Amino acid sequence: MSRHLLSFIGSAVFLLLSSPLLAAPAPSPVSIAVSATPPVSAAGPVDHSFIGLAFEGAWFPQFAGFKDAPNQLSKNLVDAITTRVGNKPLYIRVGGTTWDMAPFDQNQNEALKFSPGGEGHKMPFGTAIGPSFFDLLKIFTNAKYILTVPVADQKQDQATALVKAAYQRAGADAIAYLEIGNEPDLYVGQKRRPDGWGIAQHAVEWKQYAQKINEAVKAAGNGNAAPKYEALALSTSPHPDTYWDM
């Protein structure tokens, strides 16, 4: 290594060590006083029981099992979660897009009946629901359910019959909320509603279904109170129009 290179390196090290950035004194410590009581504007604590699960209705039997053959692994999981959240019920939402378009057949013996080629498909449209499906809701004794009520195909009689069967088979205590339809902002694009149909028209339709559903719950017996409903759930798709601006 040449003398000139060594001299250059030595000068660079000297300049670096004498830099004001390195020579600056350490900043003085800053003391922060934290109040023992939160300010009025602070948000409340998050409840331990905020955890929930959601399943496309067609695949719920795979998770739950069946009345005579429950999925013990899933039962253990639900029990473990409820223990960790303070022994409060675990909320499980059963529904989704395929459920919203599913027919309900009150004379069907099977819990679910897939359309040809539907079983094994990630979105098995046309899957028919039978009353015995709601026996599966009793597998998890530590759970409460949010059920989608199918309205995409505007079969109001089937929708109200489904709700009545759910209350009769699972019991009112198991059903926390009902969701009327699923992602209705997609109905026009799916050709299930006319162009221009939007949130105002959905609100009118929603009220009609809610009235019929309330009557169906009352008809299910056992002195059931009117059901509670989950708020509107929209898709994550962008809306170039203004029909669904909230």
Secondary structure, 3 states (H helix, E strand, C coil): CCHHHHHHHHHHHHHHHCCHHHHCCCCCCCCCCCCCCCCCCCCCCCCHHHCEEEEEHHHHHHHHEECCEECHHHHHHHHHHHHHCCCCCEEEEEECHHHHCCCECCCCCCCEECCCCCCCCCCCCCCEECHHHHHHHHCCCCEEEEEEECCCCCCHHHHHHHHHHHHHHHCHHHEEEEEECCCHHHCCCCCCCCCCCCHHHHHHHHHHHHHHHHHHHHHCCCCCCCCCECCCCCCCCCCCCCCCCC
